[in-house]
Amino acid sequence: MAALISTYAVADRPLKTHPGVGETVAQTFTMARRALIKMMRNPEQFFDVTIQPLLFTAMFAYIFGGAISGDVKAYLPTIITGILAQTALTASMARGTQLREDMDKGVFDRFKALPIARIAPLAGPAVADLLRYGIAATLTILTGLLMGYRPGGGVGGVLAGWALTIFAGWSLSWIFTWLGTVLKTAGGVQGLGMMIMFPLTFLSPAFVPKETMPTWLQHFVDVNPVTLVINATRDLMNAGDLTLSVVWAVVGCAVVVAIFAPISVWSYSKKL
């Protein structure tokens, strides 16, 4: 009888339709914990942030190093920072694909029946993905150090470049989160993500100096947002300088979050 009375008491309790800031943060971290557990149970989700940095760093350094900089060691300050930007972009692309798969499986149908903040199911996995970006950036830098990379910015510059890479990956993931809410299939999100990733990565100074490109292409490189992150990372890691490029990169990443986080929540809420 006592259990029955308790059940009715809980059922009659009014549910909050608009959680406060503290509750929203707590719910976001609960969703982040769920995403982390899901990652641990599916180790293949770490392949793109563990194998790819090792493979791409060694492959690009040994293939292009002699042709572009004369030898591999001289090319490392260019390629390490370029691979960091590329890895952040590719790792963030997986966010939209996984979100779309969860929505197709009906996981979000359960979330919409819960009295939780609408942003929590989207922001939680984004917080958990910080681990993926950290692993990718760390492995890329360690690979470079083993190959002979000696960053002029010292420990402080490397840590600042590492943090900027993670922040850039997290901010870009909101673009793919939005795509995951508007496109109909996970394959569509992945296909469009690849179309976005390749031009932004290769039409930038990630692998070759922009001066070697045609003049008209250099104009695109100058306005490419990935160029901002690459230049900022190079200033921090290779020279240890806090330049205007660093400021613009941080501001640009913040603007991406300010635009795509609200429209992702709006698009997600429309489907509930």
Secondary structure, DSSP 8 states (H G I E B T S, - for coil): -HHHHHHHHHHHS---SS--HHHHHHHHHHHHHHHHHHHHH-GGGGHHHHHHHHHHHHHHHHHHHHHHHSSHHHHHHHHHHHHHHHHHHHHHHHHHHHHHHHHHTTHHHHHTTS---TTHHHHHHHHHHHHHHHHHHHHHHHHHHHHT---TTHHHHHHHHHHHHHHHHHHHHHHHHHHHHHSS-HHHHHHHHHHHHHHHHHTTTTSS-GGGS-HHHHHHHHH-HHHHHHHHHHIIIII----HHHHHHHHHHHHHHHHHHHHHHHHHHHT-
